[in-house]
């Protein structure tokens, strides 16, 4: 590995670490975790519409007030998003801040694996 390769690897690792820290800072602002085959989102409103066309099934997700796990985006906060997926979609409701069983520092939900 060259010095340039080492620098790029270090930069990528720093970017991932910063993204993870941002995720930990913002997770308490959202109600849902949404995971598709391509992205990971936090959102306050999620609507799922299932489409069946010509033997294919796909999902249309409408997110409002969302944050996207994407190291390459300059702004990860999204007012509205429309996502289409032909694969599985996972939606989880996060515990309420009023939930007595929730830790004082908020829920811990591990981020998606670093690719």
Buried (B, 14 or more C-beta within 10 A) or exposed (E): EEEEEEEEEEEEEEEBEEBBEBBBEBBEBBBBBBBBEEBBBBBEEBEEEEEEEEEEEBBBBBBEBBBBBBBEEEEBEBEEBEBEBEEEBEBEEBBEEEEEEBEEEBBEEEBEEEE
